[in-house]
Amino acid sequence: MQHSEMLAKIETGKGFIAALDQSGGSTPKALKGYGIEEGAWSDEQEMFGLIHKMRSRIISSPAFTGDKVLGAILFERTMDGEVGGKPTPQALAEKGVVPFIKIDKGLEDEANGVQMMKPMPELDALLARAKGLGVFGTKERSVINLANREGIAAVVKQQFEVGRQVLAAGLVPIIEPEVSIKSPERAEADAILLDELTKALDAMPGDDKVMLKLSLPAKAGLFDSLVDHPRVLRVVALSGGYSRTDACAELAKNRGVIASFSRALLEDLRAQMSDAEFDAALGSAIDEIYAASVTKA
């Protein structure tokens, strides 16, 4: 797929984005969910080998195609690895799936009710490498725990600063200021985030577009104006700790928003499954998430 084909697919295609970007801190939890207990690896390299094997199995599955999966977000090591003897981004593109790369290096400690992104001193080099491998876009995550306007404004400012760096490298950023669904001030935080995102989008120079990855809002339809904003290529939603059933039910209430699920996509998959069982479970999950992304309540 050429960049223009990827752009058209992400902007207008029917389907969702698979988040296959669990990093160092979340990998043991992801492996445990997959049926591999901690202790099955002796060092970090073996751990990442196991998670790459899981991701390779997903990407190689006949259930995983561009018919319903528009894109996939990769961890840096996954991007640099191979699936079926081909560089991972190439293996995805050949299945009609647009490759993205997670670029953030984790979260700072909470301050003003939010967790900012840690510094990314080698970002330009990573972006150049990703571009060379045929990656279309990036994803960067911050977390909002409380309805603190100063904190939320700082998160949005940092996200858009990084987003401009990504755009300058010829890639499309997915801006992800996640509101914790466990927040006691979730609805208020959603409203402040909507206001700050709108201001940042309105202030963007030129005609570049960004993507937004947001928690499913406490009030269904809250992000309609972001879906319609001329500077937004697509709004995608994270599952944020919901089960797949609950995440899909909430997603279906929000017009124009498609899924970018991780845990909710993978929750029924186990390392011990036969290929037939694995493909059936993955296919069922893909069908359910696709339906909630495309058919709205």
Phi and psi in degrees as GROMACS dihedral restraints (atoms count N, CA, C in turn):
[ dihedral_restraints ]
;  ai    aj    ak    al  type     phi  dphi    fc
    3     4     5     6     1   -79.0    20    10
    4     5     6     7     1   164.0    20    10
    6     7     8     9     1   -56.4    20    10
    7     8     9    10     1   -40.8    20    10
    9    10    11    12     1   -64.3    20    10
   10    11    12    13     1   -36.9    20    10
   12    13    14    15     1   -67.4    20    10
   13    14    15    16     1   -41.2    20    10
   15    16    17    18     1   -62.3    20    10
   16    17    18    19     1   -44.0    20    10
   18    19    20    21     1   -59.0    20    10
   19    20    21    22     1   -47.0    20    10
   21    22    23    24     1   -63.9    20    10
   22    23    24    25     1   -39.8    20    10
   24    25    26    27     1   -64.2    20    10
   25    26    27    28     1   -45.9    20    10
   27    28    29    30     1   -67.8    20    10
   28    29    30    31     1   -37.4    20    10
   30    31    32    33     1   -74.4    20    10
   31    32    33    34     1   -38.5    20    10
   33    34    35    36     1  -124.0    20    10
   34    35    36    37     1    -8.0    20    10
   36    37    38    39     1   -68.3    20    10
   37    38    39    40     1   154.6    20    10
   39    40    41    42     1   -94.9    20    10
   40    41    42    43     1   125.9    20    10
   42    43    44    45     1   149.0    20    10
   43    44    45    46     1  -155.5    20    10
   45    46    47    48     1  -148.1    20    10
   46    47    48    49     1   174.8    20    10
   48    49    50    51     1  -111.0    20    10
   49    50    51    52     1   127.8    20    10
   51    52    53    54     1   -85.8    20    10
   52    53    54    55     1   131.0    20    10
   54    55    56    57     1   -99.0    20    10
   55    56    57    58     1   102.7    20    10
   57    58    59    60     1  -113.7    20    10
   58    59    60    61     1    44.4    20    10
   60    61    62    63     1  -119.3    20    10
   61    62    63    64     1    25.8    20    10
   63    64    65    66     1   -54.7    20    10
   64    65    66    67     1   133.8    20    10
   66    67    68    69     1  -110.1    20    10
   67    68    69    70     1  -167.4    20    10
   69    70    71    72     1   -48.9    20    10
   70    71    72    73     1   -48.7    20    10
   72    73    74    75     1   -69.4    20    10
   73    74    75    76     1   -33.2    20    10
   75    76    77    78     1   -98.5    20    10
   76    77    78    79     1    -5.8    20    10
   78    79    80    81     1   -63.8    20    10
   79    80    81    82     1   -46.7    20    10
   81    82    83    84     1   -57.3    20    10
   82    83    84    85     1   -38.7    20    10
   84    85    86    87     1   -66.6    20    10
   85    86    87    88     1   -41.7    20    10
   87    88    89    90     1   -64.4    20    10
   88    89    90    91     1   -40.6    20    10
   90    91    92    93     1   -66.9    20    10
   91    92    93    94     1   -38.8    20    10
   93    94    95    96     1   -62.3    20    10
   94    95    96    97     1   -42.5    20    10
   96    97    98    99     1   -61.9    20    10
   97    98    99   100     1   -26.4    20    10
   99   100   101   102     1   -87.0    20    10
  100   101   102   103     1    -0.8    20    10
  102   103   104   105     1    94.0    20    10
  103   104   105   106     1    13.8    20    10
  105   106   107   108     1  -113.4    20    10
  106   107   108   109     1   109.6    20    10
  108   109   110   111     1   -76.1    20    10
  109   110   111   112     1   151.6    20    10
  111   112   113   114     1   -60.4    20    10
  112   113   114   115     1   136.6    20    10
  114   115   116   117     1   109.8    20    10
  115   116   117   118     1   -12.7    20    10
  117   118   119   120     1   -79.0    20    10
  118   119   120   121     1    -5.7    20    10
  120   121   122   123     1  -131.6    20    10
  121   122   123   124     1   151.9    20    10
  123   124   125   126     1   -99.8    20    10
  124   125   126   127     1   -19.1    20    10
  126   127   128   129     1  -153.7    20    10
  127   128   129   130     1   176.9    20    10
  129   130   131   132     1   -61.4    20    10
  130   131   132   133     1   -37.5    20    10
  132   133   134   135     1   -62.1    20    10
  133   134   135   136     1   -43.3    20    10
  135   136   137   138     1   -65.5    20    10
  136   137   138   139     1   -38.3    20    10
  138   139   140   141     1   -60.9    20    10
  139   140   141   142     1   -47.2    20    10
  141   142   143   144     1   -69.0    20    10
  142   143   144   145     1   -27.6    20    10
  144   145   146   147     1   -64.2    20    10
  145   146   147   148     1   -40.0    20    10
  147   148   149   150     1   -67.6    20    10
  148   149   150   151     1   -42.3    20    10
  150   151   152   153     1   -70.3    20    10
  151   152   153   154     1   -32.4    20    10
  153   154   155   156     1   -67.3    20    10
  154   155   156   157     1   -37.3    20    10
  156   157   158   159     1   -61.8    20    10
  157   158   159   160     1   -40.1    20    10
  159   160   161   162     1   -63.6    20    10
  160   161   162   163     1   -47.1    20    10
  162   163   164   165     1   -65.1    20    10
  163   164   165   166     1   -39.1    20    10
  165   166   167   168     1   -61.7    20    10
  166   167   168   169     1   -39.3    20    10
  168   169   170   171     1   -64.4    20    10
  169   170   171   172     1   -39.3    20    10
  171   172   173   174     1   -65.4    20    10
  172   173   174   175     1   -51.9    20    10
  174   175   176   177     1   -63.4    20    10
  175   176   177   178     1   -34.5    20    10
  177   178   179   180     1   -80.0    20    10
  178   179   180   181     1   -13.8    20    10
  180   181   182   183     1   -64.2    20    10
  181   182   183   184     1   139.8    20    10
  183   184   185   186     1   -63.7    20    10
  184   185   186   187     1   -16.2    20    10
  186   187   188   189     1   -77.5    20    10
  187   188   189   190     1   -18.0    20    10
  189   190   191   192     1  -100.3    20    10
  190   191   192   193     1    94.3    20    10
  192   193   194   195     1  -137.7    20    10
  193   194   195   196     1   167.3    20    10
  195   196   197   198     1   -70.3    20    10
  196   197   198   199     1    -3.3    20    10
  198   199   200   201     1   -65.2    20    10
  199   200   201   202     1   -35.9    20    10
  201   202   203   204     1  -125.2    20    10
  202   203   204   205     1   -22.7    20    10
  204   205   206   207     1  -102.6    20    10
  205   206   207   208     1   107.6    20    10
  207   208   209   210     1   -73.2    20    10
  208   209   210   211     1   -39.8    20    10
  210   211   212   213     1  -151.6    20    10
  211   212   213   214     1   169.9    20    10
  213   214   215   216     1  -142.0    20    10
  214   215   216   217     1   134.4    20    10
  216   217   218   219     1   -95.9    20    10
  217   218   219   220     1   126.6    20    10
  219   220   221   222     1  -108.6    20    10
  220   221   222   223     1   149.5    20    10
  222   223   224   225     1   -76.4    20    10
  223   224   225   226     1   152.9    20    10
  225   226   227   228     1   -54.4    20    10
  226   227   228   229     1   -43.5    20    10
  228   229   230   231     1   -66.1    20    10
  229   230   231   232     1   -32.4    20    10
  231   232   233   234     1   -68.4    20    10
  232   233   234   235     1   -41.8    20    10
  234   235   236   237     1   -58.8    20    10
  235   236   237   238     1   -40.3    20    10
  237   238   239   240     1   -80.0    20    10
  238   239   240   241     1   -10.5    20    10
  240   241   242   243     1   -90.4    20    10
  241   242   243   244     1  -168.5    20    10
  243   244   245   246     1  -127.5    20    10
  244   245   246   247     1   151.7    20    10
  246   247   248   249     1  -128.5    20    10
  247   248   249   250     1   119.8    20    10
  249   250   251   252     1    61.3    20    10
  250   251   252   253     1    33.3    20    10
  252   253   254   255     1    80.4    20    10
  253   254   255   256     1     6.2    20    10
  255   256   257   258     1  -121.6    20    10
  256   257   258   259     1   150.5    20    10
  258   259   260   261     1   -53.1    20    10
  259   260   261   262     1   137.8    20    10
  261   262   263   264     1   -53.0    20    10
  262   263   264   265     1   -46.5    20    10
  264   265   266   267     1   -58.4    20    10
  265   266   267   268     1   -37.0    20    10
  267   268   269   270     1   -67.4    20    10
  268   269   270   271     1   -42.1    20    10
  270   271   272   273     1   -60.9    20    10
  271   272   273   274     1   -38.5    20    10
  273   274   275   276     1   -67.2    20    10
  274   275   276   277     1   -50.1    20    10
  276   277   278   279     1   -59.3    20    10
  277   278   279   280     1   -36.0    20    10
  279   280   281   282     1   -68.6    20    10
  280   281   282   283     1   -19.0    20    10
  282   283   284   285     1   -96.2    20    10
  283   284   285   286     1     5.6    20    10
  285   286   287   288     1    81.4    20    10
  286   287   288   289     1    19.5    20    10
  288   289   290   291     1  -109.7    20    10
  289   290   291   292     1   127.1    20    10
  291   292   293   294     1   -79.9    20    10
  292   293   294   295     1   125.1    20    10
  294   295   296   297     1   -86.5    20    10
  295   296   297   298     1   136.5    20    10
  297   298   299   300     1  -123.2    20    10
  298   299   300   301     1   163.1    20    10
  300   301   302   303     1  -131.0    20    10
  301   302   303   304     1   133.6    20    10
  303   304   305   306     1   -75.2    20    10
  304   305   306   307     1   126.3    20    10
  306   307   308   309     1  -111.9    20    10
  307   308   309   310     1   -17.3    20    10
  309   310   311   312     1   -72.2    20    10
  310   311   312   313     1   156.1    20    10
  312   313   314   315     1  -106.3    20    10
  313   314   315   316     1    24.6    20    10
  315   316   317   318     1   101.7    20    10
  316   317   318   319     1  -173.9    20    10
  318   319   320   321     1  -112.7    20    10
  319   320   321   322     1   146.0    20    10
  321   322   323   324     1   -74.7    20    10
  322   323   324   325     1   167.8    20    10
  324   325   326   327     1   -65.1    20    10
  325   326   327   328     1   154.4    20    10
  327   328   329   330     1   -64.6    20    10
  328   329   330   331     1   136.9    20    10
  330   331   332   333     1  -149.4    20    10
  331   332   333   334     1   138.4    20    10
  333   334   335   336     1    53.8    20    10
  334   335   336   337     1    34.8    20    10
  336   337   338   339     1    76.0    20    10
  337   338   339   340     1    10.0    20    10
  339   340   341   342     1  -136.8    20    10
  340   341   342   343     1   164.1    20    10
  342   343   344   345     1  -120.5    20    10
  343   344   345   346     1   112.1    20    10
  345   346   347   348     1   -76.8    20    10
  346   347   348   349     1   168.5    20    10
  348   349   350   351     1   -79.9    20    10
  349   350   351   352     1   145.2    20    10
  351   352   353   354     1   -68.5    20    10
  352   353   354   355     1   159.9    20    10
  354   355   356   357     1   -58.6    20    10
  355   356   357   358     1   151.3    20    10
  357   358   359   360     1  -126.7    20    10
  358   359   360   361     1    72.0    20    10
  360   361   362   363     1   -65.6    20    10
  361   362   363   364     1   -21.8    20    10
  363   364   365   366     1  -106.6    20    10
  364   365   366   367     1    23.4    20    10
  366   367   368   369     1   -63.0    20    10
  367   368   369   370     1   -42.9    20    10
  369   370   371   372     1   -58.7    20    10
  370   371   372   373     1   -40.7    20    10
  372   373   374   375     1   -66.4    20    10
  373   374   375   376     1   -40.2    20    10
  375   376   377   378     1   -64.2    20    10
  376   377   378   379     1   -42.7    20    10
  378   379   380   381     1   -63.6    20    10
  379   380   381   382     1   -40.9    20    10
  381   382   383   384     1   -65.0    20    10
  382   383   384   385     1   -40.5    20    10
  384   385   386   387     1   -66.0    20    10
  385   386   387   388     1   -43.2    20    10
  387   388   389   390     1   -61.6    20    10
  388   389   390   391     1   -45.1    20    10
  390   391   392   393     1   -59.1    20    10
  391   392   393   394     1   -42.6    20    10
  393   394   395   396     1   -65.1    20    10
  394   395   396   397     1   -26.0    20    10
  396   397   398   399     1   -88.7    20    10
  397   398   399   400     1     0.3    20    10
  399   400   401   402     1    90.2    20    10
  400   401   402   403     1    16.8    20    10
  402   403   404   405     1   -73.6    20    10
  403   404   405   406     1   141.7    20    10
  405   406   407   408     1   -90.0    20    10
  406   407   408   409     1   -41.4    20    10
  408   409   410   411     1  -151.3    20    10
  409   410   411   412     1  -178.4    20    10
  411   412   413   414     1  -129.4    20    10
  412   413   414   415     1   169.0    20    10
  414   415   416   417     1  -140.7    20    10
  415   416   417   418     1   136.5    20    10
  417   418   419   420     1  -136.8    20    10
  418   419   420   421     1   133.2    20    10
  420   421   422   423     1  -118.0    20    10
  421   422   423   424     1   132.8    20    10
  423   424   425   426     1  -120.8    20    10
  424   425   426   427     1   167.4    20    10
  426   427   428   429     1  -130.3    20    10
  427   428   429   430     1   136.1    20    10
  429   430   431   432     1  -113.7    20    10
  430   431   432   433     1   119.6    20    10
  432   433   434   435     1  -104.0    20    10
  433   434   435   436     1   -25.5    20    10
  435   436   437   438     1  -136.8    20    10
  436   437   438   439     1   160.6    20    10
  438   439   440   441     1   -84.5    20    10
  439   440   441   442     1    62.4    20    10
  441   442   443   444     1  -103.4    20    10
  442   443   444   445     1   110.1    20    10
  444   445   446   447     1   -62.1    20    10
  445   446   447   448     1   -39.8    20    10
  447   448   449   450     1   -61.2    20    10
  448   449   450   451     1   -44.7    20    10
  450   451   452   453     1   -65.6    20    10
  451   452   453   454     1   -44.7    20    10
  453   454   455   456     1   -66.2    20    10
  454   455   456   457     1   -39.2    20    10
  456   457   458   459     1   -62.5    20    10
  457   458   459   460     1   -37.5    20    10
  459   460   461   462     1   -67.7    20    10
  460   461   462   463     1   -39.5    20    10
  462   463   464   465     1   -61.3    20    10
  463   464   465   466     1   -48.2    20    10
  465   466   467   468     1   -64.1    20    10
  466   467   468   469     1   -41.1    20    10
  468   469   470   471     1   -60.2    20    10
  469   470   471   472     1   -47.1    20    10
  471   472   473   474     1   -63.8    20    10
  472   473   474   475     1   -42.4    20    10
  474   475   476   477     1   -59.6    20    10
  475   476   477   478     1   -44.0    20    10
  477   478   479   480     1   -74.3    20    10
  478   479   480   481     1   -29.1    20    10
  480   481   482   483     1   -63.4    20    10
  481   482   483   484     1   -46.1    20    10
  483   484   485   486     1   -66.1    20    10
  484   485   486   487     1   -39.9    20    10
  486   487   488   489     1   -56.8    20    10
  487   488   489   490     1   -40.0    20    10
  489   490   491   492     1   -65.8    20    10
  490   491   492   493     1   -36.1    20    10
  492   493   494   495     1   -64.8    20    10
  493   494   495   496     1   -39.8    20    10
  495   496   497   498     1   -65.6    20    10
  496   497   498   499     1   -46.4    20    10
  498   499   500   501     1   -60.8    20    10
  499   500   501   502     1   -38.8    20    10
  501   502   503   504     1   -64.1    20    10
  502   503   504   505     1   -25.2    20    10
  504   505   506   507     1   -87.4    20    10
  505   506   507   508     1     1.2    20    10
  507   508   509   510     1    87.4    20    10
  508   509   510   511     1    16.6    20    10
  510   511   512   513     1  -116.0    20    10
  511   512   513   514     1   165.4    20    10
  513   514   515   516     1  -106.6    20    10
  514   515   516   517     1   121.7    20    10
  516   517   518   519     1   -84.2    20    10
  517   518   519   520     1   138.4    20    10
  519   520   521   522     1   -97.1    20    10
  520   521   522   523     1   111.5    20    10
  522   523   524   525     1   -87.3    20    10
  523   524   525   526     1   121.7    20    10
  525   526   527   528     1  -126.2    20    10
  526   527   528   529     1    87.7    20    10
  528   529   530   531     1   -94.6    20    10
  529   530   531   532     1    90.1    20    10
  531   532   533   534     1   -75.3    20    10
  532   533   534   535     1   123.7    20    10
  534   535   536   537     1   -87.9    20    10
  535   536   537   538     1   122.2    20    10
  537   538   539   540     1   -61.4    20    10
  538   539   540   541     1   129.2    20    10
  540   541   542   543     1   -71.0    20    10
  541   542   543   544     1    -9.5    20    10
  543   544   545   546     1   -92.1    20    10
  544   545   546   547     1    -0.8    20    10
  546   547   548   549     1   -63.6    20    10
  547   548   549   550     1   133.3    20    10
  549   550   551   552     1   -70.6    20    10
  550   551   552   553     1   -10.4    20    10
  552   553   554   555     1  -122.4    20    10
  553   554   555   556     1    35.9    20    10
  555   556   557   558     1   -59.2    20    10
  556   557   558   559     1   -50.2    20    10
  558   559   560   561     1   -62.2    20    10
  559   560   561   562     1   -41.3    20    10
  561   562   563   564     1   -66.3    20    10
  562   563   564   565     1   -40.2    20    10
  564   565   566   567     1   -64.2    20    10
  565   566   567   568     1   -41.2    20    10
  567   568   569   570     1   -55.5    20    10
  568   569   570   571     1   -46.1    20    10
  570   571   572   573     1   -66.2    20    10
  571   572   573   574     1   -42.1    20    10
  573   574   575   576     1   -65.4    20    10
  574   575   576   577     1   -42.5    20    10
  576   577   578   579     1   -60.9    20    10
  577   578   579   580     1   -43.2    20    10
  579   580   581   582     1   -56.7    20    10
  580   581   582   583     1   -44.9    20    10
  582   583   584   585     1   -63.5    20    10
  583   584   585   586     1   -46.8    20    10
  585   586   587   588     1   -69.1    20    10
  586   587   588   589     1   -39.1    20    10
  588   589   590   591     1   -64.1    20    10
  589   590   591   592     1   -41.6    20    10
  591   592   593   594     1   -61.4    20    10
  592   593   594   595     1   -43.6    20    10
  594   595   596   597     1   -62.7    20    10
  595   596   597   598     1   -42.4    20    10
  597   598   599   600     1   -67.1    20    10
  598   599   600   601     1   -40.3    20    10
  600   601   602   603     1   -65.7    20    10
  601   602   603   604     1   -43.0    20    10
  603   604   605   606     1   -62.6    20    10
  604   605   606   607     1   -28.8    20    10
  606   607   608   609     1   -89.4    20    10
  607   608   609   610     1    -3.2    20    10
  609   610   611   612     1   -64.5    20    10
  610   611   612   613     1   131.6    20    10
  612   613   614   615     1   -78.6    20    10
  613   614   615   616     1   167.9    20    10
  615   616   617   618     1    64.6    20    10
  616   617   618   619     1  -150.4    20    10
  618   619   620   621     1  -130.3    20    10
  619   620   621   622     1    19.3    20    10
  621   622   623   624     1   -63.8    20    10
  622   623   624   625     1   155.6    20    10
  624   625   626   627     1  -122.9    20    10
  625   626   627   628     1   150.4    20    10
  627   628   629   630     1  -121.1    20    10
  628   629   630   631     1   166.2    20    10
  630   631   632   633     1  -107.7    20    10
  631   632   633   634     1   155.4    20    10
  633   634   635   636     1  -121.6    20    10
  634   635   636   637     1   132.4    20    10
  636   637   638   639     1  -116.4    20    10
  637   638   639   640     1   113.0    20    10
  639   640   641   642     1  -125.9    20    10
  640   641   642   643     1   154.1    20    10
  642   643   644   645     1   -66.1    20    10
  643   644   645   646     1   147.1    20    10
  645   646   647   648     1   -60.4    20    10
  646   647   648   649     1   125.9    20    10
  648   649   650   651     1   -71.6    20    10
  649   650   651   652     1   151.4    20    10
  651   652   653   654     1   -61.3    20    10
  652   653   654   655     1   -33.4    20    10
  654   655   656   657     1  -106.6    20    10
  655   656   657   658     1   111.8    20    10
  657   658   659   660     1   -56.9    20    10
  658   659   660   661     1   137.9    20    10
  660   661   662   663     1    85.2    20    10
  661   662   663   664     1    -0.1    20    10
  663   664   665   666     1   -58.7    20    10
  664   665   666   667     1   -33.6    20    10
  666   667   668   669     1   -96.0    20    10
  667   668   669   670     1    18.3    20    10
  669   670   671   672     1   -54.7    20    10
  670   671   672   673     1   -40.4    20    10
  672   673   674   675     1   -67.7    20    10
  673   674   675   676     1   -28.2    20    10
  675   676   677   678     1   -74.3    20    10
  676   677   678   679     1   -38.7    20    10
  678   679   680   681     1   -56.7    20    10
  679   680   681   682     1   -38.8    20    10
  681   682   683   684     1   -89.2    20    10
  682   683   684   685     1    -5.8    20    10
  684   685   686   687     1   -66.8    20    10
  685   686   687   688     1   134.0    20    10
  687   688   689   690     1   -65.2    20    10
  688   689   690   691     1   -15.7    20    10
  690   691   692   693     1   -98.3    20    10
  691   692   693   694     1     5.8    20    10
  693   694   695   696     1  -108.7    20    10
  694   695   696   697     1   118.1    20    10
  696   697   698   699     1   -71.5    20    10
  697   698   699   700     1   -44.1    20    10
  699   700   701   702     1  -163.0    20    10
  700   701   702   703     1   145.4    20    10
  702   703   704   705     1  -106.2    20    10
  703   704   705   706     1   124.8    20    10
  705   706   707   708     1  -120.1    20    10
  706   707   708   709     1   157.6    20    10
  708   709   710   711     1  -120.8    20    10
  709   710   711   712     1   141.6    20    10
  711   712   713   714     1   -91.6    20    10
  712   713   714   715     1   157.1    20    10
  714   715   716   717     1   -79.3    20    10
  715   716   717   718     1   -27.3    20    10
  717   718   719   720     1    62.8    20    10
  718   719   720   721     1    20.1    20    10
  720   721   722   723     1   107.3    20    10
  721   722   723   724     1   -11.7    20    10
  723   724   725   726     1   -68.4    20    10
  724   725   726   727     1   151.0    20    10
  726   727   728   729     1   -66.6    20    10
  727   728   729   730     1   163.5    20    10
  729   730   731   732     1   -59.6    20    10
  730   731   732   733     1   -42.3    20    10
  732   733   734   735     1   -59.3    20    10
  733   734   735   736     1   -47.7    20    10
  735   736   737   738     1   -69.8    20    10
  736   737   738   739     1   -40.9    20    10
  738   739   740   741     1   -62.2    20    10
  739   740   741   742     1   -42.1    20    10
  741   742   743   744     1   -67.0    20    10
  742   743   744   745     1   -37.8    20    10
  744   745   746   747     1   -63.1    20    10
  745   746   747   748     1   -42.5    20    10
  747   748   749   750     1   -69.5    20    10
  748   749   750   751     1   -41.4    20    10
  750   751   752   753     1   -59.4    20    10
  751   752   753   754     1   -41.5    20    10
  753   754   755   756     1   -64.7    20    10
  754   755   756   757     1   -15.7    20    10
  756   757   758   759     1   -84.4    20    10
  757   758   759   760     1    -8.1    20    10
  759   760   761   762     1  -114.7    20    10
  760   761   762   763     1   106.8    20    10
  762   763   764   765     1   -58.2    20    10
  763   764   765   766     1   134.1    20    10
  765   766   767   768     1    76.2    20    10
  766   767   768   769     1    -4.5    20    10
  768   769   770   771     1   -96.5    20    10
  769   770   771   772     1   131.3    20    10
  771   772   773   774     1  -111.6    20    10
  772   773   774   775     1   165.3    20    10
  774   775   776   777     1   -79.0    20    10
  775   776   777   778     1   150.3    20    10
  777   778   779   780     1  -138.2    20    10
  778   779   780   781     1    73.4    20    10
  780   781   782   783     1   -94.4    20    10
  781   782   783   784     1   147.7    20    10
  783   784   785   786     1  -114.8    20    10
  784   785   786   787     1   -78.5    20    10
  786   787   788   789     1   -58.3    20    10
  787   788   789   790     1   -40.7    20    10
  789   790   791   792     1   -67.5    20    10
  790   791   792   793     1   -25.7    20    10
  792   793   794   795     1   -76.6    20    10
  793   794   795   796     1   -37.5    20    10
  795   796   797   798     1   -95.7    20    10
  796   797   798   799     1    -5.6    20    10
  798   799   800   801     1   -61.0    20    10
  799   800   801   802     1   -24.9    20    10
  801   802   803   804     1   -98.9    20    10
  802   803   804   805     1     0.1    20    10
  804   805   806   807     1   -88.2    20    10
  805   806   807   808     1   138.2    20    10
  807   808   809   810     1  -135.0    20    10
  808   809   810   811     1   142.7    20    10
  810   811   812   813     1   -59.8    20    10
  811   812   813   814     1   -30.5    20    10
  813   814   815   816     1   -79.6    20    10
  814   815   816   817     1    -6.8    20    10
  816   817   818   819     1   -67.9    20    10
  817   818   819   820     1   147.6    20    10
  819   820   821   822     1   -67.7    20    10
  820   821   822   823     1   164.1    20    10
  822   823   824   825     1   -59.2    20    10
  823   824   825   826     1   -39.4    20    10
  825   826   827   828     1   -64.5    20    10
  826   827   828   829     1   -43.9    20    10
  828   829   830   831     1   -64.7    20    10
  829   830   831   832     1   -42.8    20    10
  831   832   833   834     1   -61.8    20    10
  832   833   834   835     1   -50.2    20    10
  834   835   836   837     1   -62.4    20    10
  835   836   837   838     1   -37.3    20    10
  837   838   839   840     1   -67.4    20    10
  838   839   840   841     1   -43.4    20    10
  840   841   842   843     1   -66.4    20    10
  841   842   843   844     1   -42.5    20    10
  843   844   845   846     1   -65.3    20    10
  844   845   846   847     1   -43.1    20    10
  846   847   848   849     1   -61.5    20    10
  847   848   849   850     1   -39.6    20    10
  849   850   851   852     1   -64.9    20    10
  850   851   852   853     1   -42.9    20    10
  852   853   854   855     1   -63.2    20    10
  853   854   855   856     1   -45.0    20    10
  855   856   857   858     1   -60.6    20    10
  856   857   858   859     1   -43.3    20    10
  858   859   860   861     1   -61.1    20    10
  859   860   861   862     1   -42.6    20    10
  861   862   863   864     1   -67.4    20    10
  862   863   864   865     1   -43.4    20    10
  864   865   866   867     1   -71.2    20    10
  865   866   867   868     1   -38.3    20    10
  867   868   869   870     1   -59.8    20    10
  868   869   870   871     1   -45.8    20    10
  870   871   872   873     1   -60.6    20    10
  871   872   873   874     1   -42.1    20    10
  873   874   875   876     1   -70.8    20    10
  874   875   876   877     1   -25.8    20    10
  876   877   878   879     1   -77.5    20    10
  877   878   879   880     1   -31.3    20    10
  879   880   881   882     1  -101.5    20    10
  880   881   882   883     1   -39.6    20    10
  882   883   884   885     1  -104.9    20    10
  883   884   885   886     1   115.7    20    10
  885   886   887   888     1  -102.1    20    10
  886   887   888   889     1   144.0    20    10
